[in-house]
């Protein structure tokens, strides 16, 4: 999922994780901003349902008198969109904001300080395979990376001999691999909760995914040397993850996926997405731009190939099984697929809002079930996961597009009020980014101004649900959401300011160069037309 490290001076929380100042030297950006606008395709807008008015704790009407000073704690976010609209000349400000809004910085967001291995927490050798041998079990990771450098053409920046990889070899000792995977789950997973810690098996993890986890965990090490070595091989690991033959198969479409192992395909996509997250956070301006464009294009192609957008957890779709028949591993696999789809959508929608990039995943096509509770996901054992999952309120049967439709309704009845109060912070994160995407797309859909008016109401309802959830959560419960507990508010602030200005994006005008650039984005145009057909 999206991650958030706060750079804003107005943060007054005492929690260190909420006050992170990104190193400015590493975040200075050149003019690399994309302005890719979709053709005015006649996309059919959301169908608005009517209900009877009701009165509960969530307000019915938008607060038309909201001022910038009322938008929350992130004053820098408000200033970003109230002082001036961002133009390509200000891409350095925008890119700084984007990275600080979505990703924690490992230089200043230090780990928990726990360096003990997690071998007693998750199984290491339950499966036979390259990591099951007690003697040098992780040499395979270094061997795979070395072999990959040897396969690269002469003159490639990562080809052998690779001095950076030689220096970073110590990262892949058994003790360090276990330590860095522990850091991954303790210090990174709460911000991007996709891999399920309770059922994770190191021995059953592909070398591609495990290498990505080790590198990411090393970036949260308490040792500056570990962090530097990890950064030195980031470019190599990015190329390595995307060279996975299974991932390359996914790029050939659904027909090529038939017969492939589901676990292998999912791990291939996870490795590609996770390392792209790291590249966006740690990479140079050019590498970040490449991640947003070409790498993410490949990721979304893979998402469609494996049908990830149709994933629903059977546990929530039918009568729950008795405790003795509850399959924790199966439950976790579906949850991971759903959360992976959410995480990819979150980043793609944020690219649209902050960089004016054409959406590649649309809220309307997110037919996934909603994720289960954070407490159930991070439960330490099968019994707790089952018990906590039984307490869910049926929201997992609702798709993201249905939640957006509900927020955009003209009126709510009491049942709708009650349902919205049960949305978790993760649900609210997905729905906020979906609303921001709908706002951005509204000029290319019928009845733009009707959407704008309903968006005012939707944003007010969303904020009320957000405040309600935050009021009911304890401090430990909020911490389980990592930076997801603050990301949505950043985008709510942006969307609220834009609606108050009767605008739909951070761009001031459609330039001829932007229109010309559209002709090279044939894939996005086809997708927009497909969504139009689906909605008609």
ZAMARGU-4260 file (C-alpha; in steps of 0.2 Angstrom, whole numbers, plus 5000, padded with zeros to 4 digits):
<rodrens>
0) 5000/5000/5000 | 5005/5018/4999 | 5016/5024/5013 | 5017/5041/5021 | 5031/5051/5030
5) 5026/5068/5035 | 5037/5082/5031 | 5025/5096/5037 | 5031/5107/5051 | 5013/5109/5057
10) 5014/5091/5064 | 5012/5092/5083 | 5010/5073/5087 | 5023/5067/5099 | 5025/5051/5089
15) 5041/5050/5080 | 5034/5041/5065 | 5023/5056/5061 | 5037/5068/5061 | 5049/5064/5047
20) 5059/5077/5038 | 5065/5070/5021 | 5083/5075/5017 | 5081/5089/5004 | 5098/5085/4996
25) 5091/5068/4990 | 5074/5075/4985 | 5078/5090/4973 | 5070/5086/4957 | 5071/5092/4939
30) 5057/5095/4928 | 5051/5078/4926 | 5032/5080/4928 | 5020/5071/4917 | 5005/5080/4910
35) 4996/5066/4901 | 4977/5071/4898 | 4964/5058/4892 | 4954/5062/4877 | 4936/5069/4881
40) 4929/5051/4879 | 4911/5050/4884 | 4912/5041/4900 | 4896/5038/4908 | 4896/5045/4926
45) 4891/5035/4941 | 4873/5030/4943 | 4866/5040/4957 | 4854/5031/4968 | 4841/5039/4979
50) 4837/5035/4997 | 4827/5041/5011 | 4835/5054/5022 | 4840/5048/5039 | 4849/5056/5054
55) 4863/5048/5063 | 4881/5054/5068 | 4887/5056/5050 | 4881/5073/5042 | 4870/5073/5027
60) 4876/5089/5019 | 4893/5095/5014 | 4901/5109/5024 | 4901/5123/5011 | 4910/5135/5023
65) 4925/5124/5026 | 4941/5135/5026 | 4959/5130/5022 | 4963/5132/5040 | 4950/5119/5045
70) 4957/5105/5033 | 4968/5097/5046 | 4986/5096/5052 | 4995/5096/5035 | 4997/5115/5032
75) 5009/5112/5018 | 4996/5102/5009 | 4984/5116/5010 | 4997/5129/5004 | 5001/5118/4990
80) 4984/5120/4982 | 4978/5137/4988 | 4993/5148/4985 | 4995/5143/4967 | 4991/5128/4955
85) 5006/5118/4952 | 5013/5120/4934 | 5028/5110/4926 | 5039/5124/4932 | 5036/5119/4950
90) 5039/5100/4948 | 5052/5100/4961 | 5039/5106/4974 | 5027/5093/4968 | 5039/5079/4968
95) 5045/5083/4985 | 5027/5083/4991 | 5023/5067/4983 | 5037/5057/4990 | 5035/5064/5007
100) 5016/5061/5006 | 5017/5043/5001 | 5033/5035/5007 | 5043/5034/5024 | 5061/5039/5022
105) 5073/5026/5029 | 5087/5038/5034 | 5076/5047/5047 | 5062/5035/5050 | 5072/5023/5061
110) 5067/5005/5064 | 5060/4999/5080 | 5078/4994/5086 | 5073/4976/5088 | 5087/4966/5079
115) 5083/4949/5084 | 5079/4937/5070 | 5061/4932/5067 | 5065/4913/5065 | 5054/4910/5080
120) 5040/4920/5073 | 5038/4913/5056 | 5043/4896/5049 | 5059/4895/5039 | 5061/4877/5034
125) 5044/4870/5032 | 5046/4867/5014 | 5060/4859/5004 | 5069/4870/4992 | 5085/4881/4990
130) 5083/4889/5007 | 5080/4873/5017 | 5098/4868/5019 | 5105/4873/5036 | 5122/4876/5028
135) 5123/4892/5019 | 5105/4892/5014 | 5105/4910/5007 | 5119/4908/4995 | 5106/4906/4982
140) 5101/4924/4983 | 5118/4930/4980 | 5121/4917/4967 | 5105/4922/4958 | 5110/4941/4958
145) 5127/4936/4952 | 5121/4925/4938 | 5109/4939/4933 | 5124/4952/4931 | 5133/4939/4920
150) 5118/4938/4909 | 5117/4956/4905 | 5126/4963/4890 | 5143/4971/4891 | 5142/4989/4895
155) 5126/4988/4904 | 5128/4998/4921 | 5123/4982/4931 | 5133/4969/4921 | 5147/4959/4929
160) 5159/4962/4936 | 5148/4972/4948 | 5158/4980/4962 | 5142/4986/4971 | 5135/4969/4972
165) 5152/4962/4978 | 5152/4975/4992 | 5134/4971/4997 | 5136/4952/4998 | 5136/4953/5016
170) 5118/4958/5016 | 5114/4941/5011 | 5121/4931/5025 | 5108/4920/5034 | 5108/4931/5049
175) 5106/4947/5039 | 5092/4939/5028 | 5082/4934/5044 | 5086/4951/5052 | 5081/4961/5037
180) 5065/4951/5033 | 5061/4954/5052 | 5063/4973/5049 | 5052/4972/5033 | 5037/4965/5043
185) 5040/4976/5059 | 5045/4992/5051 | 5038/4992/5033 | 5023/4980/5032 | 5011/4991/5043
190) 5013/5005/5030 | 5011/4993/5015 | 5001/4978/5023 | 5001/4966/5009 | 5012/4951/5013
195) 5003/4941/5027 | 5015/4940/5042 | 5006/4926/5051 | 5007/4913/5036 | 5023/4919/5028
200) 5036/4905/5025 | 5053/4911/5020 | 5057/4894/5013 | 5043/4895/5001 | 5047/4912/4995
205) 5054/4915/4977 | 5072/4922/4977 | 5065/4937/4967 | 5053/4941/4981 | 5065/4937/4995
210) 5078/4948/4988 | 5066/4963/4987 | 5061/4960/5005 | 5079/4959/5011 | 5084/4975/5002
215) 5068/4984/5009 | 5072/4978/5026 | 5090/4983/5025 | 5084/5001/5022 | 5076/5001/5039
220) 5091/4994/5047 | 5099/5004/5062 | 5116/5003/5053 | 5119/5017/5040 | 5131/5005/5031
225) 5117/4992/5028 | 5106/5006/5021 | 5120/5012/5010 | 5124/4995/5003 | 5106/4992/5000
230) 5104/5008/4990 | 5119/5004/4980 | 5111/4988/4973 | 5094/4995/4971 | 5095/4997/4952
235) 5101/4980/4950 | 5087/4972/4961 | 5074/4982/4951 | 5080/4975/4935 | 5082/4958/4943
240) 5064/4958/4949 | 5057/4963/4932 | 5068/4950/4923 | 5058/4936/4932 | 5052/4924/4918
245) 5036/4921/4927 | 5033/4940/4927 | 5038/4942/4909 | 5024/4928/4905 | 5011/4939/4914
250) 5015/4953/4902 | 5009/4942/4887 | 4991/4942/4893 | 4979/4930/4902 | 4981/4916/4889
255) 5000/4915/4893 | 4996/4914/4912 | 4986/4898/4910 | 4995/4884/4918 | 5006/4894/4929
260) 5007/4892/4947 | 4996/4904/4957 | 5008/4907/4971 | 5023/4910/4958 | 5013/4922/4948
265) 5007/4932/4964 | 5025/4932/4971 | 5032/4938/4954 | 5019/4953/4954 | 5023/4957/4972
270) 5041/4957/4969 | 5039/4969/4955 | 5027/4981/4964 | 5037/4981/4981 | 5053/4986/4972
275) 5044/4999/4962 | 5038/5007/4978 | 5056/5007/4984 | 5062/5014/4967 | 5049/5029/4969
280) 5056/5032/4986 | 5074/5030/4984 | 5078/5032/4966 | 5084/5047/4956 | 5072/5059/4947
285) 5074/5049/4931 | 5072/5032/4939 | 5056/5038/4948 | 5049/5044/4932 | 5053/5028/4924
290) 5044/5019/4939 | 5029/5029/4937 | 5028/5026/4918 | 5035/5010/4911 | 5037/5000/4927
295) 5019/5004/4932 | 5013/5000/4915 | 5020/4982/4916 | 5013/4980/4934 | 4996/4985/4928
300) 4997/4973/4913 | 5001/4959/4925 | 4987/4964/4937 | 4975/4962/4922 | 4983/4946/4916
305) 4980/4936/4933 | 4963/4943/4936 | 4968/4952/4952 | 4954/4965/4951 | 4941/4951/4953
310) 4947/4944/4969 | 4935/4941/4983 | 4938/4932/4999 | 4927/4916/5000 | 4927/4918/5019
315) 4916/4934/5018 | 4906/4929/5003 | 4897/4914/5011 | 4893/4907/5028 | 4909/4906/5038
320) 4916/4889/5041 | 4917/4881/5058 | 4933/4885/5067 | 4940/4868/5064 | 4938/4870/5045
325) 4945/4887/5044 | 4960/4888/5032 | 4971/4902/5038 | 4983/4900/5023 | 4969/4901/5010
330) 4961/4916/5020 | 4978/4925/5020 | 4981/4922/5002 | 4965/4930/4997 | 4968/4945/5008
335) 4985/4947/5001 | 4978/4948/4983 | 4965/4960/4988 | 4977/4971/4997 | 4989/4970/4983
340) 4976/4976/4971 | 4972/4991/4983 | 4990/4996/4985 | 4993/4996/4966 | 4977/5006/4964
345) 4982/5018/4978 | 4998/5022/4969 | 4991/5024/4951 | 4977/5035/4958 | 4990/5046/4967
350) 5000/5048/4951 | 4984/5054/4943 | 4980/5067/4956 | 4998/5073/4959 | 5006/5071/4941
355) 4990/5073/4930 | 4994/5056/4923 | 4980/5047/4914 | 4973/5033/4926 | 4977/5015/4921
360) 4966/5007/4934 | 4949/5014/4936 | 4938/5014/4952 | 4924/5007/4942 | 4933/4991/4938
365) 4939/4988/4955 | 4928/4973/4958 | 4938/4966/4972 | 4930/4963/4989 | 4936/4975/5003
370) 4950/4970/5014 | 4947/4962/5031 | 4951/4971/5047 | 4969/4976/5052 | 4967/4966/5068
375) 4963/4950/5059 | 4976/4953/5046 | 4990/4955/5059 | 4983/4942/5071 | 4997/4931/5079
380) 4988/4914/5077 | 4974/4906/5067 | 4962/4906/5082 | 4963/4925/5084 | 4961/4928/5065
385) 4946/4918/5064 | 4938/4926/5079 | 4941/4943/5073 | 4936/4940/5056 | 4919/4934/5062
390) 4916/4951/5069 | 4916/4960/5052 | 4901/4969/5046 | 4898/4963/5029 | 4908/4977/5020
395) 4920/4964/5012 | 4905/4960/5000 | 4905/4978/4994 | 4916/4983/4980 | 4926/5000/4980
400) 4915/5007/4966 | 4900/5003/4976 | 4907/5013/4991 | 4910/5028/4980 | 4892/5027/4973
405) 4886/5027/4991 | 4896/5042/4995 | 4890/5051/4980 | 4872/5048/4983 | 4860/5063/4985
410) 4853/5056/5001 | 4857/5043/5014 | 4845/5032/5024 | 4849/5026/5041 | 4856/5009/5035
415) 4869/5018/5024 | 4874/5029/5038 | 4877/5014/5049 | 4887/5005/5036 | 4898/5019/5032
420) 4903/5020/5051 | 4911/5003/5049 | 4923/5008/5035 | 4941/5005/5041 | 4955/5017/5038
425) 4961/5006/5024 | 4943/5006/5016 | 4943/5025/5018 | 4960/5027/5010 | 4954/5017/4995
430) 4938/5027/4994 | 4947/5044/4995 | 4959/5040/4981 | 4944/5034/4971 | 4935/5050/4974
435) 4950/5060/4969 | 4951/5050/4953 | 4933/5052/4949 | 4935/5071/4952 | 4950/5071/4940
440) 4940/5062/4927 | 4924/5072/4928 | 4928/5084/4914 | 4928/5069/4902 | 4911/5063/4908
445) 4893/5069/4906 | 4887/5081/4919 | 4903/5087/4926 | 4896/5100/4937 | 4883/5088/4944
450) 4898/5077/4949 | 4906/5092/4957 | 4891/5096/4968 | 4889/5078/4973 | 4908/5078/4977
455) 4906/5091/4990 | 4893/5080/4999 | 4904/5065/4997 | 4919/5073/5004 | 4910/5079/5019
460) 4903/5062/5022 | 4920/5054/5020 | 4927/5066/5032 | 4914/5062/5045 | 4917/5044/5043
465) 4935/5047/5045 | 4933/5057/5061 | 4921/5044/5068 | 4934/5030/5065 | 4948/5040/5072
470) 4938/5044/5087 | 4934/5025/5090 | 4952/5018/5088 | 4964/5017/5102 | 4982/5023/5100
475) 4989/5005/5097 | 4975/5001/5084 | 4979/5017/5075 | 4998/5012/5074 | 4993/4996/5066
480) 4988/5006/5051 | 5006/5014/5049 | 5006/5029/5038 | 4989/5024/5030 | 4981/5032/5045
485) 4986/5049/5038 | 4988/5048/5019 | 4970/5049/5015 | 4968/5065/5024 | 4981/5073/5013
490) 4971/5068/4997 | 4955/5074/5006 | 4963/5091/5008 | 4968/5092/4990 | 4951/5086/4984
495) 4942/5098/4995 | 4952/5113/4990 | 4950/5109/4971 | 4931/5107/4973 | 4930/5124/4982
500) 4939/5131/4967 | 4928/5122/4955 | 4943/5114/4948 | 4947/5095/4945 | 4966/5094/4945
505) 4981/5104/4950 | 4984/5109/4932 | 4979/5126/4926 | 4977/5123/4908 | 4977/5110/4894
510) 4992/5115/4883 | 4994/5110/4865 | 5010/5100/4870 | 4999/5090/4882 | 4986/5086/4869
515) 5000/5081/4857 | 5007/5069/4870 | 4991/5061/4872 | 4993/5053/4854 | 5007/5043/4861
520) 4996/5036/4875 | 4986/5024/4865 | 4984/5011/4879 | 4976/5024/4890 | 4964/5029/4877
525) 4958/5012/4874 | 4956/5009/4892 | 4945/5025/4894 | 4934/5019/4879 | 4933/5002/4887
530) 4927/5009/4904 | 4914/5020/4894 | 4907/5004/4886 | 4907/4995/4902 | 4897/5009/4910
535) 4884/5011/4896
</rodrens>
